[in-house]
Amino acid sequence: MPAAMAPLLLALQILLATSGQPGGAEHLLAGAQAFREGRYEAALVEFRVAQRLGAKEAAGYAAASLVKLGRAEEAVEVFAAADAAGDDAVLGYYRAIACHDARLYLCADRLLGEVGERAGPRIAEQARRTRAALAAELAREPARASIDWYLGRCAERRADRRPALAGAYCDEAVGLATRRGDRYHLAEAAAERAALTSPPPSGAR
């Protein structure tokens, strides 16, 4: 969906023309151009360079590039860092797709519902279609095996020291457990989620 970045490209051109300090802006613009042309690896490199040069807004664009590269879990993490999507509706859409592709369907549904018309008619329509497809799945009572999978994924990502990703999977487990009449593993999922935000014991490394 390269056309979705056209407004971004225009905004970055204006930024570059008016900033007087072109370092980060030049890489933002180069990244946006590469993204529009479908060269997502190159776009990712440019956005990351822009980040290193102090362009904080580049994080969200780097995350969108990760989505296009099929690296959904990494995108979820980047978006989670300092709320990289911010109030940008287009980046909010890409954040939703990152969640969707990482099988974080409750997360995706919530974010798609926030996209609205601000992202433009094309993306708004794509958001509606994706959310409608999710609705049929989410309307069913979650299977116990699904909750077990998310709890397992949470534990794996916690062991990998990827707390933002672990938290996202735990949140999904909690959300799914609340949709079951028997609240299957709800207490366990909530405890795992709380453990991710608790400070380590004194003396722990």
N, C-alpha and C positions, 0 to 999 in steps of 0.2 A: 504494500500500500504506500509506495513512495509519494504519491500526490498529497498524502496527509501532512507531509512536512513542508509543503510549499509556503504556508504562512510563516513557518519558522525561518525558512530561508530568507524571506523578505525582511523579517524582523532583524535577523542577524546582519543583513546587508546595511540596514539603517544603523545598527549598533556600531558596526565597523567604520562607517562613514563619519560618525559623530563622536567616537570615544576618544580619539587622540592617542590611545594606548592600544595598538592593534594586536599585541601578542596573543592573548587568549581569544580575542574576537576573531582573529584570522583563522585560528584552528576551529572555532565554532562554525564559522562560515564554510570552511573546507569540509568539515564533518557533515553539515547539512546538505551540501552539494553532493557529497558521496552517497549519503543516505537516499537522496532523491533519485540518484542514478542506480540504486540497487547495489552499491558497493559497500556492504554493511561492515565488513572487516575493516576497510579503510576508514569508514565513518567512526567506528569504535576507537581506532587508534587516535584519530584527530580529537575526538571528544575527551579522551583520557589525557591527552597532552594539554588541552584547554583547562582541564581540571587542575593539573599540576601547576599551571600558570595562574591559578587563582580564580578561574571562572566557575563559580559554584553551580551555576545553572546547567553546566555541562553534564552533571551526574545523571539527570533525567534523560538526556539525549543519548548518553552512553547506555543507559538501561534499555531504552527503546531499540537501540542497535542490537543489544543482546537478545531481545525478543525476536527480532528478525533473523538472528543467527541460530535460533532454536535453543538458546541457553537460558531457559526460563527460570531455573532456580537462581542463577546468578543475577538475573534481572530483578527477581523478587527481592533479593538482598540489597541491591543497589538502590532500588526504589525505597526500600524501608529506611535506608540510611538518611537521616535528616529530611525525611519526607520529600524525596527527590522530585516527585511529580508536582508538588506544590498545588497551585490553583490552575495549572495549565490543563485544559480539558483534553487536549490531544494526548499529552503524556499520561493523563488519568486513564484514557482508553488503553494505552499500551501497558500500563500497570495492571489493568484488569485482564488483559490478554496474557500477561506473564503469569498471573495467578491461575488463569484457566489452563494454560499449558503445563503448569506444575501440578495440576489436579487439585488446586485449591478453589473449588467451585463456589463455596459460600463467599469467599473473598471476592472472586470474580463477579458474582451476582451483585454484591453490594457496590463495588466500584462502577460496574456498568450502569447501575441505577443512578449514579452521580454524574455521569457524563453529560446527559441532557443535550440541548441544542447548541451549547457554546462551542462544541468541537466542530460545528458545521454539519450540514445535512447528510453528507456521505457517511461520516463516522457515526453520527447519531443513529442512522439507519442500521449500520453494521452492529452497533451496540444493542439496538433493539432486537435484531435477529439472533444475536448470540445469546442474549438474555432469555429470549423466548425458548430457545433450544435447551437452555439450562433449566427452565421452569419445569419442564416435564420430568426431568430427572430428580430435581429437588422436591417435587411434590410427593414422591414416594418415601415411605419410611426407610431410613438408611439401614443397610444390612450391617449386622454385627461385624462381618469380615471387613467392611469398609472402615469402620471405626478402628478396628485392630490395625489395619494398614497404616492409617494416619498416626496412630500412637507409635507404631514401629518406626515410621519415618521420622517422627519427632525425636525419638531416642537415638536414631542413627545420626541425624544432623547435630544433635547435642554432643554426641561422642566425637563428631568431626570438628567440634568447636565452631559451629556456624549457628549462633544463638538466634539470629533474626529468622533464619529459615526454619529452625526447630520450633520457634514460637508460632510461626505461621501454620505449621502442620498440627501443633497442639491446639491452636485456635480452631482449626477445622474439625479436629476430633471432638472438642467441646461442643461446637455448634451442631455437629451431626448427632451427638449423644443426646442433646436436649430435644431433638426431634423424634426421639423414640419414647414410647410409653414407659419402657422399663429403665430409661436413662442409663443404658448399657455403658459401663466404664466412664461415666461422667465424672465421678469423684477422682478416678485415676488420672483422667485427662486434665482436669482442673489442677490437680496437685503437680503434675508435670509442668504445666504452664507456669504455675506460681514459682516453681523451683528455678525456672529460667530467669526470673526477675528478682530473685532473692539474692542478697549479697553473700559471697562465699564465707564459710566459717572462719573465725580468726585463726591465722596461721596457715590457711589453705593457699595453695599456689594455683 
